[in-house]
Amino acid sequence: MRILQVINLRQVSHVSSERQILSTISSPFIVNLLWTSRDNIHLFLLLEYIPGGELFTYLRNEGRFDENRARFYAAEIVCAFTYLHSENIVYRDLKPENVLINVDGHIKLTDFGFAKRIRDRTWTLCGTPEYLSPEVILNSGHGKAVDWWSLGILIHEMLVGEVPFGGNHVFEIYENIVRGEVNFPFFLSVSATQIIRGLLKRDRTYRLGNMHEGAGDVKNHPWFSSINWDDVLQKKLVPPIIPYVMHPGDPANFEEYDPEEEIKPHEILNEADVQAQFGDFKFCSDQLCPTNSP
């Protein structure tokens, strides 16, 4: 990514936070950061390649998922959130585009630009409008409960084929979220309706995942009664989708992007200015740079 663009879009703190967080965490359901560096024009982040593409693509192609399929992806996301929250990290950007499907069919969360280490609450308005919780919109301070809200949105989107709070413009979406009225189609099971309602509690003190038992309340919900959580962590569940991948670097499951525009002279920044914003921006994982054994 180009440094000048990051600065102009006021994304310096987000990019730096993403690098810092990804360099210190490890989960089977989170994309691995392998290496970072920079010059005076670009920031470089090398992430493991997840060739199966985005959950968004599969959901768009099928319209909606049956409950078993949705439950599989939701369960792995629950494990990712449980780990992140144990590290005092709030993710804040769950959506189908940020859930990648690996070659083995298991998920990897990506895009940690909005992730943040917190002790109590934070007040930054960030995320995708349809997935924002009421407390984010109302600027009343938010914490880990926002992730459980977004899981409720995602489960609804997977099962119904659309988010529960839509609108013709951002402010209409916000109004619908704060109002909190959700209409459920007849084909959803009682337990599916209940878990979505529990995750979409406007009052976060009563929201599933944010009460006394934390993630345990989500894991013990009847909708997940068929799930063995140890099997989820060990990736023993049989994935409902195995992506078609011809080779490890196969890009076929992703959309093509236009090539980068030619670098202009004003985009070559002074070293001191870049150093002040990003430091040396260097990181190398044990996978690429193993520590020498004695």
C-alpha positions, 0 to 999 in steps of 0.5 A: 500500500502507498504511504501517501495514500495511507496518510491522506486517508488517515489510516496510519493508526489503523495500519500500524495497529493491524501490523502490531496486533497480527504480529503478536497473535496466533490462532487457527482461525486468523490469517497469519502475518509473515513479514512487514517492511517499508521503503519511502513509497510503500508499506509492505505486509505479507500475509499467508495466502488463503486461496479459497476466497471470501465467504461473501462469494459463496454466500452470494452464489447460493443466496443463503445457507442452510443452518448446518452450514451457517453453524459451522462457520459461526462456530469457527468465528466464535472460537476466533472471537474467544481467542481475540477477547482473551487477548483483550482485542476487539475485532470490529470488522466482521462481515462475509468479505473478511471471512476467508475460506482456506484450501481445507474449507476452514475459515480465516479472519482477515483485515485487522485494520479496525482491531484494537487492544482495549481494557474497557471501552473505546469510542471510535466510529469504525466498521461496516454500517450494516454491522455496527452495533447501537452503542457504536452508532450512539457513541456511548463507548463500546467494547468486545460486545460489538463483535457478538453483535456483528456475529448475530448480523452475520448469522442472520445474513447467512441464514436469510440471505440479507442483513437484518437492518438495511436501508437506502442510505447510511443514516436509514441503516443507523436508524433501523439498527438503533430501533432494533426491530428484526423480522424473521422468516418462517423457515428459521428454526426456533433456536436460530431465531433465539440466538440471533435475538440474543446476539442482537440485544440493543442493551449490551449488558444482556447480549449473548457473549457479553454476560457473566459466562462470556463466550460460554453463553454463546457456545452453550446456546441450543443452536450450537447443541450439536457442536463439540467445541474441542473438535472445532478448535482442532478443526475436526469438523467436516467443512461444508465447502471445499474450495476448488483450488488448482495450486497453492497460489491459485487466484481464481477464487478472487476478483481481479484488481487493476494494476497499480498506477505509476508512481509520481515524484511527490509520492516519494517521501522523506525518510525522516517523515516516514520514520516519524509515522511508521518507524522501521515497520519491520517484522518477520515471523518465525515461519519465515525467519526461524530463530537459530537454535543453539 
